[in-house]
Amino acid sequence: MNELKTTNSKALYVGSKLLSYIFHPLFIPVFVTYYLLYVQPYFFIGLSHSDKIKKLIAVGINTMLFPAITVFLLWRLKFIQSIELKTQKERIIPYVATNTFFFWAYYISRNQLDNPVPFTQFLLGTFIASAAALVLNSFVKISMHAIGLAGAISFFVHLAIWSGIAIGLPISITVLLCGIVCTARLLLKEHTLFEIGLGICIGILGQVISICIL
């Protein structure tokens, strides 16, 4: 019986870790961009295949690669103890760097006239939520996984309203993933329920504010 419990615990731990990596908040902008470019191509209908690849790579570099490299270098230089950023103190510099890269991604998108409005709003909302997380980090270890997935949910809901296209399936899948990943973070004891809930609120609020601004 104890062996069975240990096996189940290990499986839950490994599964939770895997979900945390696959749906890391740095990957969310890339997932959203891929959806607009290839799954729902009506929004970038004038772009050639090579231009779509360039746009996806550009978003990936600014919102995923540069922040990841920053964290890796901080870890190798011993400024932080873990690349998983387990403490609030370790998150300060990565938050500042990530905010810079997120803002740059939004700034570039704003000046590219071929980008649909919801896409630019999403990038701005991501920056706003990340900036809010930096401020709140002084008081609480807010969940970035919750912020990222809640922001994606808000994006898909807004996209459905803005375009009039039925995208109930992506919304449902994202809501389900948000619930599963947030549960995984709780099982790993990386966050409390309050930190998860606060992350969801900030993720949604960031997108709402960006919609109001743009």
C-alpha positions as CSV (number, residue, x, y, z in Angstrom):
1,M,0.0,0.0,0.0
2,N,2.8,2.4,0.9
3,E,4.6,1.4,-2.3
4,L,1.4,2.3,-4.3
5,K,1.2,5.7,-2.5
6,T,4.8,6.4,-3.3
7,T,4.3,5.5,-7.0
8,N,1.2,7.7,-7.2
9,S,3.0,10.6,-5.5
10,K,6.0,10.3,-7.9
11,A,3.6,10.2,-10.9
12,L,1.8,13.3,-9.7
13,Y,5.1,15.1,-9.0
14,V,6.5,14.3,-12.4
15,G,3.2,15.1,-14.2
16,S,3.0,18.4,-12.3
17,K,6.6,19.3,-13.2
18,L,6.0,18.4,-16.8
19,L,2.9,20.6,-17.1
20,S,4.7,23.5,-15.4
21,Y,7.5,23.3,-18.0
22,I,5.2,22.8,-21.1
23,F,2.9,25.6,-20.1
24,H,5.5,27.9,-18.7
25,P,4.3,31.6,-18.8
26,L,7.1,32.5,-21.3
27,F,5.6,30.1,-23.8
28,I,2.1,31.5,-23.8
29,P,2.8,34.5,-26.2
30,V,4.3,32.0,-28.7
31,F,1.3,29.7,-28.4
32,V,-1.1,32.6,-29.0
33,T,0.9,33.8,-31.9
34,Y,1.0,30.3,-33.4
35,Y,-2.8,30.1,-33.1
36,L,-3.3,33.3,-34.9
37,L,-0.8,32.5,-37.7
38,Y,-1.7,28.9,-38.4
39,V,-4.8,27.7,-36.6
40,Q,-6.9,30.8,-37.3
41,P,-5.1,32.3,-40.3
42,Y,-7.8,34.8,-41.2
43,F,-6.1,37.4,-39.1
44,F,-2.8,37.2,-41.0
45,I,-4.3,36.3,-44.4
46,G,-1.9,38.6,-46.3
47,L,1.3,37.1,-45.0
48,S,3.4,34.6,-46.9
49,H,4.6,31.4,-45.2
50,S,8.1,32.8,-44.7
51,D,6.7,36.0,-43.2
52,K,4.6,34.0,-40.7
53,I,7.7,32.1,-39.6
54,K,9.6,35.3,-39.2
55,K,6.8,36.8,-37.1
56,L,6.6,33.7,-34.9
57,I,10.3,33.7,-34.4
58,A,10.4,37.4,-33.6
59,V,7.8,36.9,-30.9
60,G,9.6,33.9,-29.6
61,I,12.9,35.7,-29.3
62,N,11.5,38.6,-27.4
63,T,9.0,36.9,-25.1
64,M,10.7,33.5,-24.6
65,L,14.3,33.3,-25.7
66,F,15.7,36.5,-24.3
67,P,14.0,36.2,-20.8
68,A,15.1,32.5,-20.7
69,I,18.7,33.4,-21.5
70,T,18.6,36.1,-18.8
71,V,17.5,33.7,-16.2
72,F,20.1,31.1,-17.3
73,L,22.9,33.7,-17.1
74,L,21.8,34.9,-13.7
75,W,21.9,31.3,-12.5
76,R,25.3,30.6,-13.9
77,L,26.7,33.8,-12.4
78,K,25.2,32.7,-9.0
79,F,22.9,35.7,-8.7
80,I,20.0,33.2,-8.3
81,Q,20.1,29.7,-6.8
82,S,17.6,28.1,-9.1
83,I,16.3,28.6,-12.7
84,E,12.8,27.9,-11.3
85,L,13.0,31.2,-9.3
86,K,11.6,29.7,-6.1
87,T,11.9,32.8,-3.9
88,Q,10.5,36.3,-4.4
89,K,14.0,37.8,-4.1
90,E,15.3,35.6,-7.0
91,R,12.4,36.9,-9.2
92,I,13.2,40.6,-9.1
93,I,15.9,40.8,-11.8
94,P,14.2,38.3,-14.1
95,Y,10.9,40.2,-13.7
96,V,12.6,43.5,-14.7
97,A,14.3,41.9,-17.7
98,T,11.1,40.1,-18.8
99,N,9.1,43.3,-18.6
100,T,11.6,45.0,-20.8
101,F,11.4,42.3,-23.4
102,F,7.6,42.1,-23.2
103,F,7.3,45.9,-23.7
104,W,9.7,45.7,-26.7
105,A,7.5,42.9,-28.3
106,Y,4.4,45.1,-27.8
107,Y,6.2,48.2,-29.2
108,I,7.3,46.3,-32.3
109,S,3.8,44.9,-32.8
110,R,2.2,48.3,-32.5
111,N,4.3,49.6,-35.4
112,Q,3.5,46.7,-37.7
113,L,0.2,47.6,-39.4
114,D,-0.4,44.0,-40.6
115,N,-1.0,42.9,-37.0
116,P,-4.6,42.5,-35.9
117,V,-5.7,44.7,-33.0
118,P,-6.4,41.9,-30.5
119,F,-2.8,40.6,-31.0
120,T,-1.2,43.9,-30.1
121,Q,-3.7,44.3,-27.2
122,F,-2.6,40.8,-26.0
123,L,1.1,41.7,-26.0
124,L,0.3,45.0,-24.2
125,G,-1.8,43.1,-21.6
126,T,1.0,40.6,-21.1
127,F,3.4,43.5,-20.3
128,I,0.9,45.2,-18.0
129,A,0.3,41.9,-16.1
130,S,4.0,41.2,-15.8
131,A,4.7,44.8,-14.6
132,A,2.0,44.3,-11.9
133,A,3.6,41.0,-10.9
134,L,6.9,42.8,-10.4
135,V,5.2,45.3,-8.0
136,L,3.3,42.6,-6.2
137,N,6.4,40.5,-5.9
138,S,7.5,42.7,-2.9
139,F,4.5,41.4,-1.0
140,V,3.5,38.0,-2.4
141,K,4.9,35.2,-4.6
142,I,2.3,35.6,-7.3
143,S,1.8,32.7,-9.8
144,M,3.1,33.6,-13.2
145,H,1.6,30.4,-14.6
146,A,-1.8,31.6,-13.5
147,I,-1.2,35.1,-15.0
148,G,-0.1,33.7,-18.3
149,L,-3.0,31.2,-18.8
150,A,-5.6,33.6,-17.5
151,G,-4.3,36.2,-19.9
152,A,-4.7,33.7,-22.7
153,I,-8.3,32.9,-21.7
154,S,-9.0,36.7,-21.7
155,F,-7.4,37.0,-25.1
156,F,-9.5,34.2,-26.7
157,V,-12.8,35.6,-25.2
158,H,-12.0,39.1,-26.5
159,L,-11.0,37.6,-29.9
160,A,-14.3,35.8,-30.2
161,I,-16.2,39.1,-29.3
162,W,-14.1,41.3,-31.6
163,S,-14.1,39.0,-34.6
164,G,-17.5,37.3,-34.3
165,I,-15.8,33.9,-35.0
166,A,-16.9,30.9,-33.0
167,I,-13.8,29.8,-31.0
168,G,-15.5,28.1,-28.1
169,L,-13.1,25.1,-28.4
170,P,-9.9,27.1,-27.8
171,I,-11.5,29.0,-24.9
172,S,-12.7,25.7,-23.3
173,I,-9.2,24.1,-23.8
174,T,-7.4,27.1,-22.3
175,V,-9.8,27.2,-19.3
176,L,-9.2,23.5,-18.7
177,L,-5.4,23.9,-19.1
178,C,-5.5,26.8,-16.7
179,G,-7.3,24.7,-14.1
180,I,-5.0,21.7,-14.5
181,V,-1.7,23.7,-14.5
182,C,-2.8,25.8,-11.5
183,T,-3.6,22.6,-9.7
184,A,-0.2,21.2,-10.6
185,R,1.4,24.3,-9.1
186,L,-0.6,23.7,-5.9
187,L,0.5,20.0,-5.8
188,L,4.1,21.1,-6.1
189,K,3.6,23.5,-3.2
190,E,5.0,26.3,-5.3
191,H,2.1,28.6,-4.5
192,T,-0.8,29.0,-2.2
193,L,-4.4,29.1,-3.4
194,F,-4.4,32.9,-2.8
195,E,-1.3,33.3,-5.0
196,I,-2.9,31.3,-7.7
197,G,-6.2,33.3,-7.5
198,L,-4.3,36.6,-7.5
199,G,-2.4,35.5,-10.6
200,I,-5.6,34.7,-12.4
201,C,-7.1,38.1,-11.5
202,I,-3.9,40.0,-12.6
203,G,-3.8,38.0,-15.9
204,I,-7.4,39.0,-16.7
205,L,-7.0,42.5,-15.5
206,G,-3.9,43.1,-17.6
207,Q,-5.8,42.2,-20.8
208,V,-8.9,44.3,-19.8
209,I,-6.7,47.3,-19.2
210,S,-4.9,46.8,-22.6
211,I,-8.3,46.6,-24.4
212,C,-9.4,49.9,-22.7
213,I,-6.1,51.6,-23.7
214,L,-6.1,50.4,-27.3
